[in-house]
Amino acid sequence: MHDIVDLESRGIPGVGVASSEFVVAAEMQAKSLGMDPAMVFVAHPIQDRSDDELRALADAALPGILRRLVAG
C-alpha cells in the first residue's frame, strides 16, 4: 500500500495488487494514509500456487489493472 500511495503522491499512476484476503486491511491502511489508491484483488491464497496458476491469476487480473490505470 505504501508503494502505491507513494507513486500516486508523485503523480505516477499505479495499481496495487493483493490477494482477496487483504481487502479489509488494504481499505484500512489506505484510509489511515489518507489515500484511495486503485486496487485489484486476486484469489487467495497465492503462496502455494504453481507458476502456471500464478500466470493465470495475473492474466485474469490484467484487464482490471489496465482499466484502473487508464481511468486514473
PyMOL Python script that loads the backbone (N, CA, C, O; Angstrom):
from pymol import cmd

cmd.read_pdbstr("""\
ATOM      1  N   MET A   1       0.821  -1.180   0.000  1.00  0.00           N
ATOM      2  CA  MET A   1       0.000   0.000   0.000  1.00  0.00           C
ATOM      3  C   MET A   1       0.872   1.254   0.000  1.00  0.00           C
ATOM      4  O   MET A   1       0.574   2.223  -0.699  1.00  0.00           O
ATOM      5  N   HIS A   2       1.932   1.232   0.775  1.00  0.00           N
ATOM      6  CA  HIS A   2       2.792   2.413   0.848  1.00  0.00           C
ATOM      7  C   HIS A   2       3.408   2.734  -0.514  1.00  0.00           C
ATOM      8  O   HIS A   2       3.565   3.905  -0.860  1.00  0.00           O
ATOM      9  N   ASP A   3       3.757   1.706  -1.287  1.00  0.00           N
ATOM     10  CA  ASP A   3       4.350   1.951  -2.603  1.00  0.00           C
ATOM     11  C   ASP A   3       3.365   2.636  -3.534  1.00  0.00           C
ATOM     12  O   ASP A   3       3.724   3.590  -4.225  1.00  0.00           O
ATOM     13  N   ILE A   4       2.120   2.156  -3.561  1.00  0.00           N
ATOM     14  CA  ILE A   4       1.118   2.758  -4.435  1.00  0.00           C
ATOM     15  C   ILE A   4       0.822   4.185  -3.988  1.00  0.00           C
ATOM     16  O   ILE A   4       0.711   5.081  -4.824  1.00  0.00           O
ATOM     17  N   VAL A   5       0.695   4.405  -2.705  1.00  0.00           N
ATOM     18  CA  VAL A   5       0.444   5.749  -2.185  1.00  0.00           C
ATOM     19  C   VAL A   5       1.598   6.675  -2.550  1.00  0.00           C
ATOM     20  O   VAL A   5       1.375   7.823  -2.934  1.00  0.00           O
ATOM     21  N   ASP A   6       2.827   6.184  -2.434  1.00  0.00           N
ATOM     22  CA  ASP A   6       3.992   6.997  -2.804  1.00  0.00           C
ATOM     23  C   ASP A   6       3.960   7.357  -4.279  1.00  0.00           C
ATOM     24  O   ASP A   6       4.172   8.515  -4.640  1.00  0.00           O
ATOM     25  N   LEU A   7       3.697   6.372  -5.140  1.00  0.00           N
ATOM     26  CA  LEU A   7       3.619   6.657  -6.575  1.00  0.00           C
ATOM     27  C   LEU A   7       2.542   7.685  -6.875  1.00  0.00           C
ATOM     28  O   LEU A   7       2.787   8.663  -7.582  1.00  0.00           O
ATOM     29  N   GLU A   8       1.349   7.464  -6.335  1.00  0.00           N
ATOM     30  CA  GLU A   8       0.231   8.379  -6.585  1.00  0.00           C
ATOM     31  C   GLU A   8       0.544   9.794  -6.095  1.00  0.00           C
ATOM     32  O   GLU A   8       0.196  10.773  -6.756  1.00  0.00           O
ATOM     33  N   SER A   9       1.198   9.899  -4.939  1.00  0.00           N
ATOM     34  CA  SER A   9       1.510  11.225  -4.402  1.00  0.00           C
ATOM     35  C   SER A   9       2.519  11.969  -5.276  1.00  0.00           C
ATOM     36  O   SER A   9       2.609  13.195  -5.216  1.00  0.00           O
ATOM     37  N   ARG A  10       3.276  11.234  -6.084  1.00  0.00           N
ATOM     38  CA  ARG A  10       4.224  11.850  -7.005  1.00  0.00           C
ATOM     39  C   ARG A  10       3.665  11.992  -8.410  1.00  0.00           C
ATOM     40  O   ARG A  10       4.380  12.366  -9.340  1.00  0.00           O
ATOM     41  N   GLY A  11       2.360  11.685  -8.560  1.00  0.00           N
ATOM     42  CA  GLY A  11       1.718  11.828  -9.860  1.00  0.00           C
ATOM     43  C   GLY A  11       1.981  10.684 -10.816  1.00  0.00           C
ATOM     44  O   GLY A  11       1.746  10.814 -12.017  1.00  0.00           O
ATOM     45  N   ILE A  12       2.462   9.573 -10.305  1.00  0.00           N
ATOM     46  CA  ILE A  12       2.739   8.406 -11.131  1.00  0.00           C
ATOM     47  C   ILE A  12       1.593   7.416 -10.940  1.00  0.00           C
ATOM     48  O   ILE A  12       1.394   6.916  -9.833  1.00  0.00           O
ATOM     49  N   PRO A  13       0.835   7.123 -11.998  1.00  0.00           N
ATOM     50  CA  PRO A  13      -0.290   6.197 -11.849  1.00  0.00           C
ATOM     51  C   PRO A  13       0.188   4.810 -11.438  1.00  0.00           C
ATOM     52  O   PRO A  13       1.219   4.325 -11.903  1.00  0.00           O
ATOM     53  N   GLY A  14      -0.569   4.199 -10.575  1.00  0.00           N
ATOM     54  CA  GLY A  14      -0.244   2.853 -10.130  1.00  0.00           C
ATOM     55  C   GLY A  14      -1.497   2.125  -9.699  1.00  0.00           C
ATOM     56  O   GLY A  14      -2.524   2.742  -9.418  1.00  0.00           O
ATOM     57  N   VAL A  15      -1.406   0.816  -9.648  1.00  0.00           N
ATOM     58  CA  VAL A  15      -2.496  -0.024  -9.185  1.00  0.00           C
ATOM     59  C   VAL A  15      -1.901  -1.057  -8.244  1.00  0.00           C
ATOM     60  O   VAL A  15      -0.978  -1.785  -8.607  1.00  0.00           O
ATOM     61  N   GLY A  16      -2.434  -1.113  -7.042  1.00  0.00           N
ATOM     62  CA  GLY A  16      -1.991  -2.122  -6.094  1.00  0.00           C
ATOM     63  C   GLY A  16      -2.644  -3.453  -6.408  1.00  0.00           C
ATOM     64  O   GLY A  16      -3.803  -3.505  -6.820  1.00  0.00           O
ATOM     65  N   VAL A  17      -1.905  -4.516  -6.217  1.00  0.00           N
ATOM     66  CA  VAL A  17      -2.428  -5.862  -6.428  1.00  0.00           C
ATOM     67  C   VAL A  17      -2.170  -6.658  -5.164  1.00  0.00           C
ATOM     68  O   VAL A  17      -1.044  -6.723  -4.671  1.00  0.00           O
ATOM     69  N   ALA A  18      -3.233  -7.265  -4.647  1.00  0.00           N
ATOM     70  CA  ALA A  18      -3.119  -8.080  -3.436  1.00  0.00           C
ATOM     71  C   ALA A  18      -4.138  -9.205  -3.517  1.00  0.00           C
ATOM     72  O   ALA A  18      -5.043  -9.180  -4.351  1.00  0.00           O
ATOM     73  N   SER A  19      -3.982 -10.179  -2.653  1.00  0.00           N
ATOM     74  CA  SER A  19      -4.963 -11.267  -2.648  1.00  0.00           C
ATOM     75  C   SER A  19      -6.208 -10.840  -1.876  1.00  0.00           C
ATOM     76  O   SER A  19      -6.166  -9.930  -1.048  1.00  0.00           O
ATOM     77  N   SER A  20      -7.293 -11.506  -2.164  1.00  0.00           N
ATOM     78  CA  SER A  20      -8.597 -11.145  -1.603  1.00  0.00           C
ATOM     79  C   SER A  20      -8.636 -11.200  -0.081  1.00  0.00           C
ATOM     80  O   SER A  20      -9.520 -10.604   0.534  1.00  0.00           O
ATOM     81  N   GLU A  21      -7.716 -11.890   0.519  1.00  0.00           N
ATOM     82  CA  GLU A  21      -7.637 -11.962   1.981  1.00  0.00           C
ATOM     83  C   GLU A  21      -7.365 -10.579   2.598  1.00  0.00           C
ATOM     84  O   GLU A  21      -7.646 -10.357   3.775  1.00  0.00           O
ATOM     85  N   PHE A  22      -6.821  -9.661   1.801  1.00  0.00           N
ATOM     86  CA  PHE A  22      -6.358  -8.390   2.332  1.00  0.00           C
ATOM     87  C   PHE A  22      -7.224  -7.195   1.937  1.00  0.00           C
ATOM     88  O   PHE A  22      -6.773  -6.054   2.028  1.00  0.00           O
ATOM     89  N   VAL A  23      -8.457  -7.440   1.500  1.00  0.00           N
ATOM     90  CA  VAL A  23      -9.340  -6.346   1.099  1.00  0.00           C
ATOM     91  C   VAL A  23      -9.551  -5.377   2.260  1.00  0.00           C
ATOM     92  O   VAL A  23      -9.337  -4.174   2.111  1.00  0.00           O
ATOM     93  N   VAL A  24      -9.966  -5.890   3.401  1.00  0.00           N
ATOM     94  CA  VAL A  24     -10.257  -5.025   4.551  1.00  0.00           C
ATOM     95  C   VAL A  24      -8.985  -4.342   5.047  1.00  0.00           C
ATOM     96  O   VAL A  24      -9.003  -3.152   5.361  1.00  0.00           O
ATOM     97  N   ALA A  25      -7.895  -5.079   5.119  1.00  0.00           N
ATOM     98  CA  ALA A  25      -6.634  -4.489   5.576  1.00  0.00           C
ATOM     99  C   ALA A  25      -6.189  -3.377   4.629  1.00  0.00           C
ATOM    100  O   ALA A  25      -5.705  -2.340   5.084  1.00  0.00           O
ATOM    101  N   ALA A  26      -6.343  -3.575   3.328  1.00  0.00           N
ATOM    102  CA  ALA A  26      -5.957  -2.550   2.358  1.00  0.00           C
ATOM    103  C   ALA A  26      -6.819  -1.303   2.520  1.00  0.00           C
ATOM    104  O   ALA A  26      -6.315  -0.181   2.475  1.00  0.00           O
ATOM    105  N   GLU A  27      -8.126  -1.506   2.708  1.00  0.00           N
ATOM    106  CA  GLU A  27      -9.020  -0.362   2.919  1.00  0.00           C
ATOM    107  C   GLU A  27      -8.634   0.418   4.168  1.00  0.00           C
ATOM    108  O   GLU A  27      -8.591   1.648   4.149  1.00  0.00           O
ATOM    109  N   MET A  28      -8.356  -0.289   5.242  1.00  0.00           N
ATOM    110  CA  MET A  28      -7.992   0.373   6.493  1.00  0.00           C
ATOM    111  C   MET A  28      -6.675   1.121   6.363  1.00  0.00           C
ATOM    112  O   MET A  28      -6.546   2.252   6.832  1.00  0.00           O
ATOM    113  N   GLN A  29      -5.692   0.483   5.724  1.00  0.00           N
ATOM    114  CA  GLN A  29      -4.395   1.134   5.584  1.00  0.00           C
ATOM    115  C   GLN A  29      -4.498   2.352   4.666  1.00  0.00           C
ATOM    116  O   GLN A  29      -3.903   3.392   4.948  1.00  0.00           O
ATOM    117  N   ALA A  30      -5.250   2.229   3.569  1.00  0.00           N
ATOM    118  CA  ALA A  30      -5.426   3.368   2.665  1.00  0.00           C
ATOM    119  C   ALA A  30      -6.076   4.528   3.410  1.00  0.00           C
ATOM    120  O   ALA A  30      -5.660   5.677   3.265  1.00  0.00           O
ATOM    121  N   LYS A  31      -7.091   4.227   4.201  1.00  0.00           N
ATOM    122  CA  LYS A  31      -7.767   5.277   4.966  1.00  0.00           C
ATOM    123  C   LYS A  31      -6.805   5.944   5.937  1.00  0.00           C
ATOM    124  O   LYS A  31      -6.802   7.168   6.072  1.00  0.00           O
ATOM    125  N   SER A  32      -5.988   5.143   6.613  1.00  0.00           N
ATOM    126  CA  SER A  32      -5.045   5.713   7.579  1.00  0.00           C
ATOM    127  C   SER A  32      -3.979   6.567   6.901  1.00  0.00           C
ATOM    128  O   SER A  32      -3.417   7.471   7.519  1.00  0.00           O
ATOM    129  N   LEU A  33      -3.703   6.278   5.630  1.00  0.00           N
ATOM    130  CA  LEU A  33      -2.722   7.054   4.870  1.00  0.00           C
ATOM    131  C   LEU A  33      -3.363   8.235   4.148  1.00  0.00           C
ATOM    132  O   LEU A  33      -2.671   9.049   3.536  1.00  0.00           O
ATOM    133  N   GLY A  34      -4.692   8.323   4.224  1.00  0.00           N
ATOM    134  CA  GLY A  34      -5.386   9.435   3.598  1.00  0.00           C
ATOM    135  C   GLY A  34      -5.455   9.350   2.084  1.00  0.00           C
ATOM    136  O   GLY A  34      -5.548  10.374   1.407  1.00  0.00           O
ATOM    137  N   MET A  35      -5.410   8.154   1.557  1.00  0.00           N
ATOM    138  CA  MET A  35      -5.439   7.963   0.105  1.00  0.00           C
ATOM    139  C   MET A  35      -6.472   6.899  -0.235  1.00  0.00           C
ATOM    140  O   MET A  35      -6.922   6.149   0.631  1.00  0.00           O
ATOM    141  N   ASP A  36      -6.839   6.848  -1.511  1.00  0.00           N
ATOM    142  CA  ASP A  36      -7.739   5.819  -2.013  1.00  0.00           C
ATOM    143  C   ASP A  36      -7.168   5.299  -3.329  1.00  0.00           C
ATOM    144  O   ASP A  36      -7.727   5.558  -4.394  1.00  0.00           O
ATOM    145  N   PRO A  37      -6.065   4.573  -3.258  1.00  0.00           N
ATOM    146  CA  PRO A  37      -5.415   4.120  -4.488  1.00  0.00           C
ATOM    147  C   PRO A  37      -6.233   3.036  -5.194  1.00  0.00           C
ATOM    148  O   PRO A  37      -7.023   2.325  -4.572  1.00  0.00           O
ATOM    149  N   ALA A  38      -6.027   2.932  -6.480  1.00  0.00           N
ATOM    150  CA  ALA A  38      -6.658   1.869  -7.258  1.00  0.00           C
ATOM    151  C   ALA A  38      -6.077   0.534  -6.808  1.00  0.00           C
ATOM    152  O   ALA A  38      -4.868   0.392  -6.627  1.00  0.00           O
ATOM    153  N   MET A  39      -6.966  -0.438  -6.633  1.00  0.00           N
ATOM    154  CA  MET A  39      -6.535  -1.767  -6.190  1.00  0.00           C
ATOM    155  C   MET A  39      -7.223  -2.831  -7.025  1.00  0.00           C
ATOM    156  O   MET A  39      -8.354  -2.654  -7.476  1.00  0.00           O
ATOM    157  N   VAL A  40      -6.527  -3.934  -7.221  1.00  0.00           N
ATOM    158  CA  VAL A  40      -7.081  -5.135  -7.838  1.00  0.00           C
ATOM    159  C   VAL A  40      -6.749  -6.278  -6.894  1.00  0.00           C
ATOM    160  O   VAL A  40      -5.615  -6.420  -6.437  1.00  0.00           O
ATOM    161  N   PHE A  41      -7.759  -7.091  -6.611  1.00  0.00           N
ATOM    162  CA  PHE A  41      -7.564  -8.230  -5.712  1.00  0.00           C
ATOM    163  C   PHE A  41      -7.718  -9.529  -6.481  1.00  0.00           C
ATOM    164  O   PHE A  41      -8.643  -9.697  -7.276  1.00  0.00           O
ATOM    165  N   VAL A  42      -6.796 -10.441  -6.227  1.00  0.00           N
ATOM    166  CA  VAL A  42      -6.816 -11.757  -6.868  1.00  0.00           C
ATOM    167  C   VAL A  42      -7.182 -12.807  -5.826  1.00  0.00           C
ATOM    168  O   VAL A  42      -7.144 -12.549  -4.623  1.00  0.00           O
ATOM    169  N   ALA A  43      -7.532 -13.985  -6.304  1.00  0.00           N
ATOM    170  CA  ALA A  43      -7.950 -15.061  -5.409  1.00  0.00           C
ATOM    171  C   ALA A  43      -6.837 -15.421  -4.421  1.00  0.00           C
ATOM    172  O   ALA A  43      -5.655 -15.448  -4.764  1.00  0.00           O
ATOM    173  N   HIS A  44      -7.250 -15.689  -3.218  1.00  0.00           N
ATOM    174  CA  HIS A  44      -6.342 -16.090  -2.139  1.00  0.00           C
ATOM    175  C   HIS A  44      -6.479 -17.592  -1.937  1.00  0.00           C
ATOM    176  O   HIS A  44      -7.577 -18.116  -2.123  1.00  0.00           O
ATOM    177  N   PRO A  45      -5.451 -18.296  -1.576  1.00  0.00           N
ATOM    178  CA  PRO A  45      -4.068 -17.861  -1.354  1.00  0.00           C
ATOM    179  C   PRO A  45      -3.262 -17.895  -2.652  1.00  0.00           C
ATOM    180  O   PRO A  45      -3.687 -18.468  -3.655  1.00  0.00           O
ATOM    181  N   ILE A  46      -2.100 -17.271  -2.604  1.00  0.00           N
ATOM    182  CA  ILE A  46      -1.228 -17.309  -3.780  1.00  0.00           C
ATOM    183  C   ILE A  46       0.080 -18.044  -3.514  1.00  0.00           C
ATOM    184  O   ILE A  46       0.738 -18.493  -4.453  1.00  0.00           O
ATOM    185  N   GLN A  47       0.459 -18.172  -2.262  1.00  0.00           N
ATOM    186  CA  GLN A  47       1.800 -18.685  -1.957  1.00  0.00           C
ATOM    187  C   GLN A  47       2.049 -20.123  -2.387  1.00  0.00           C
ATOM    188  O   GLN A  47       3.191 -20.479  -2.679  1.00  0.00           O
ATOM    189  N   ASP A  48       1.024 -20.957  -2.435  1.00  0.00           N
ATOM    190  CA  ASP A  48       1.245 -22.360  -2.790  1.00  0.00           C
ATOM    191  C   ASP A  48       0.873 -22.688  -4.226  1.00  0.00           C
ATOM    192  O   ASP A  48       0.776 -23.860  -4.591  1.00  0.00           O
ATOM    193  N   ARG A  49       0.669 -21.685  -5.024  1.00  0.00           N
ATOM    194  CA  ARG A  49       0.255 -21.912  -6.413  1.00  0.00           C
ATOM    195  C   ARG A  49       1.460 -22.190  -7.309  1.00  0.00           C
ATOM    196  O   ARG A  49       2.572 -21.724  -7.060  1.00  0.00           O
ATOM    197  N   SER A  50       1.201 -22.955  -8.345  1.00  0.00           N
ATOM    198  CA  SER A  50       2.249 -23.248  -9.329  1.00  0.00           C
ATOM    199  C   SER A  50       2.489 -22.013 -10.194  1.00  0.00           C
ATOM    200  O   SER A  50       1.705 -21.064 -10.171  1.00  0.00           O
ATOM    201  N   ASP A  51       3.568 -22.038 -10.947  1.00  0.00           N
ATOM    202  CA  ASP A  51       3.863 -20.931 -11.860  1.00  0.00           C
ATOM    203  C   ASP A  51       2.717 -20.733 -12.847  1.00  0.00           C
ATOM    204  O   ASP A  51       2.331 -19.599 -13.131  1.00  0.00           O
ATOM    205  N   ASP A  52       2.175 -21.824 -13.369  1.00  0.00           N
ATOM    206  CA  ASP A  52       1.072 -21.715 -14.321  1.00  0.00           C
ATOM    207  C   ASP A  52      -0.166 -21.094 -13.670  1.00  0.00           C
ATOM    208  O   ASP A  52      -0.852 -20.286 -14.296  1.00  0.00           O
ATOM    209  N   GLU A  53      -0.453 -21.459 -12.437  1.00  0.00           N
ATOM    210  CA  GLU A  53      -1.591 -20.884 -11.723  1.00  0.00           C
ATOM    211  C   GLU A  53      -1.388 -19.389 -11.479  1.00  0.00           C
ATOM    212  O   GLU A  53      -2.321 -18.599 -11.615  1.00  0.00           O
ATOM    213  N   LEU A  54      -0.166 -19.010 -11.119  1.00  0.00           N
ATOM    214  CA  LEU A  54       0.127 -17.591 -10.909  1.00  0.00           C
ATOM    215  C   LEU A  54       0.004 -16.799 -12.205  1.00  0.00           C
ATOM    216  O   LEU A  54      -0.500 -15.676 -12.203  1.00  0.00           O
ATOM    217  N   ARG A  55       0.460 -17.380 -13.306  1.00  0.00           N
ATOM    218  CA  ARG A  55       0.310 -16.715 -14.599  1.00  0.00           C
ATOM    219  C   ARG A  55      -1.171 -16.519 -14.933  1.00  0.00           C
ATOM    220  O   ARG A  55      -1.564 -15.469 -15.441  1.00  0.00           O
ATOM    221  N   ALA A  56      -1.983 -17.533 -14.647  1.00  0.00           N
ATOM    222  CA  ALA A  56      -3.421 -17.432 -14.912  1.00  0.00           C
ATOM    223  C   ALA A  56      -4.050 -16.328 -14.057  1.00  0.00           C
ATOM    224  O   ALA A  56      -4.898 -15.580 -14.543  1.00  0.00           O
ATOM    225  N   LEU A  57      -3.641 -16.220 -12.790  1.00  0.00           N
ATOM    226  CA  LEU A  57      -4.142 -15.138 -11.933  1.00  0.00           C
ATOM    227  C   LEU A  57      -3.747 -13.777 -12.498  1.00  0.00           C
ATOM    228  O   LEU A  57      -4.560 -12.854 -12.551  1.00  0.00           O
ATOM    229  N   ALA A  58      -2.497 -13.667 -12.916  1.00  0.00           N
ATOM    230  CA  ALA A  58      -2.007 -12.404 -13.477  1.00  0.00           C
ATOM    231  C   ALA A  58      -2.749 -12.063 -14.767  1.00  0.00           C
ATOM    232  O   ALA A  58      -3.146 -10.916 -14.976  1.00  0.00           O
ATOM    233  N   ASP A  59      -2.933 -13.051 -15.622  1.00  0.00           N
ATOM    234  CA  ASP A  59      -3.656 -12.812 -16.877  1.00  0.00           C
ATOM    235  C   ASP A  59      -5.085 -12.362 -16.607  1.00  0.00           C
ATOM    236  O   ASP A  59      -5.595 -11.469 -17.284  1.00  0.00           O
ATOM    237  N   ALA A  60      -5.729 -12.973 -15.622  1.00  0.00           N
ATOM    238  CA  ALA A  60      -7.110 -12.613 -15.287  1.00  0.00           C
ATOM    239  C   ALA A  60      -7.183 -11.209 -14.670  1.00  0.00           C
ATOM    240  O   ALA A  60      -8.170 -10.500 -14.869  1.00  0.00           O
ATOM    241  N   ALA A  61      -6.156 -10.808 -13.930  1.00  0.00           N
ATOM    242  CA  ALA A  61      -6.147  -9.506 -13.266  1.00  0.00           C
ATOM    243  C   ALA A  61      -5.778  -8.372 -14.209  1.00  0.00           C
ATOM    244  O   ALA A  61      -6.138  -7.223 -13.956  1.00  0.00           O
ATOM    245  N   LEU A  62      -5.077  -8.666 -15.279  1.00  0.00           N
ATOM    246  CA  LEU A  62      -4.551  -7.619 -16.164  1.00  0.00           C
ATOM    247  C   LEU A  62      -5.616  -6.663 -16.710  1.00  0.00           C
ATOM    248  O   LEU A  62      -5.383  -5.454 -16.688  1.00  0.00           O
ATOM    249  N   PRO A  63      -6.759  -7.128 -17.193  1.00  0.00           N
ATOM    250  CA  PRO A  63      -7.753  -6.161 -17.689  1.00  0.00           C
ATOM    251  C   PRO A  63      -8.187  -5.149 -16.615  1.00  0.00           C
ATOM    252  O   PRO A  63      -8.333  -3.963 -16.909  1.00  0.00           O
ATOM    253  N   GLY A  64      -8.388  -5.605 -15.398  1.00  0.00           N
ATOM    254  CA  GLY A  64      -8.766  -4.705 -14.304  1.00  0.00           C
ATOM    255  C   GLY A  64      -7.660  -3.718 -13.974  1.00  0.00           C
ATOM    256  O   GLY A  64      -7.924  -2.552 -13.684  1.00  0.00           O
ATOM    257  N   ILE A  65      -6.437  -4.183 -14.020  1.00  0.00           N
ATOM    258  CA  ILE A  65      -5.295  -3.304 -13.757  1.00  0.00           C
ATOM    259  C   ILE A  65      -5.218  -2.221 -14.832  1.00  0.00           C
ATOM    260  O   ILE A  65      -5.060  -1.041 -14.520  1.00  0.00           O
ATOM    261  N   LEU A  66      -5.330  -2.622 -16.082  1.00  0.00           N
ATOM    262  CA  LEU A  66      -5.261  -1.655 -17.179  1.00  0.00           C
ATOM    263  C   LEU A  66      -6.417  -0.659 -17.125  1.00  0.00           C
ATOM    264  O   LEU A  66      -6.219   0.533 -17.359  1.00  0.00           O
ATOM    265  N   ARG A  67      -7.623  -1.142 -16.817  1.00  0.00           N
ATOM    266  CA  ARG A  67      -8.780  -0.226 -16.684  1.00  0.00           C
ATOM    267  C   ARG A  67      -8.520   0.829 -15.634  1.00  0.00           C
ATOM    268  O   ARG A  67      -8.804   2.008 -15.846  1.00  0.00           O
ATOM    269  N   ARG A  68      -7.981   0.411 -14.503  1.00  0.00           N
ATOM    270  CA  ARG A  68      -7.732   1.359 -13.411  1.00  0.00           C
ATOM    271  C   ARG A  68      -6.608   2.332 -13.749  1.00  0.00           C
ATOM    272  O   ARG A  68      -6.652   3.495 -13.349  1.00  0.00           O
ATOM    273  N   LEU A  69      -5.610   1.866 -14.479  1.00  0.00           N
ATOM    274  CA  LEU A  69      -4.530   2.766 -14.897  1.00  0.00           C
ATOM    275  C   LEU A  69      -5.051   3.827 -15.851  1.00  0.00           C
ATOM    276  O   LEU A  69      -4.706   5.002 -15.724  1.00  0.00           O
ATOM    277  N   VAL A  70      -5.864   3.427 -16.789  1.00  0.00           N
ATOM    278  CA  VAL A  70      -6.381   4.347 -17.801  1.00  0.00           C
ATOM    279  C   VAL A  70      -7.385   5.318 -17.175  1.00  0.00           C
ATOM    280  O   VAL A  70      -7.442   6.488 -17.552  1.00  0.00           O
ATOM    281  N   ALA A  71      -8.175   4.824 -16.215  1.00  0.00           N
ATOM    282  CA  ALA A  71      -9.187   5.672 -15.576  1.00  0.00           C
ATOM    283  C   ALA A  71      -8.562   6.677 -14.627  1.00  0.00           C
ATOM    284  O   ALA A  71      -9.146   7.719 -14.330  1.00  0.00           O
ATOM    285  N   GLY A  72      -7.343   6.346 -14.146  1.00  0.00           N
ATOM    286  CA  GLY A  72      -6.653   7.104 -13.135  1.00  0.00           C
ATOM    287  C   GLY A  72      -6.625   8.551 -13.293  1.00  0.00           C
ATOM    288  O   GLY A  72      -6.049   9.252 -12.461  1.00  0.00           O
TER     289      GLY A  72
END
""", "prot")
cmd.dss("prot")
cmd.show_as("cartoon", "prot")
cmd.util.cbc("prot")
cmd.orient("prot")
